[in-house]
Amino acid sequence: MAFTEIEAARIQGALADFLETRRPPENIRAEFDIGFRVDGQSVVIFEIRRSGHEPGTIIEGAVAKATYVRGTGRWKIYWQPADRKWHAYQLQPEALIFEEFLALVDEDKEHCFWG
């Protein structure tokens, strides 16, 4: 089940605020940027880079993922190590609100999200 219009608007607003503080300066965004996508009940934050080996190719690198579990009213938090599979973020596997997830990603105490 997708997010309601109100939930989607709140998530989009929180992401816009988050990205405003994390995105690189405009003059380098063609080479490196940060984006997100909403897929069902999940939100994925990713880095966007130009390939150094294949001109014109864009590479996305996963940063973090949060999946809303409507039954519990909590967000499950994931990170993606070198095996390129999503793993529960052990330091805090769940968040009560979406903004709490964004704060964890921003702080990145264990260097799991931003490397």
C-alpha angles and dihedrals in degrees: 000000000000124000119276117251090257093049092046092050092050092048092047091050093049091048092049090053092046094048092047089063097040105040118101122245114292094249092067100036091099087064100033132011143146125242143164141211133201114221114179106300094347133089118200123195115201143172119241119211137167113243114252090206103042115042113223093020118123120209124202119204119194117239106172143336133207123191120195115223105201093194093062098027090231137119117234111216125216139179130193120228126188093293087069092229124122114253129186111260099246097200089064115354095184140035129200094216133024093242089059089058091051091050090053091050091047094049094041096184094180096040090239099128106039098025 
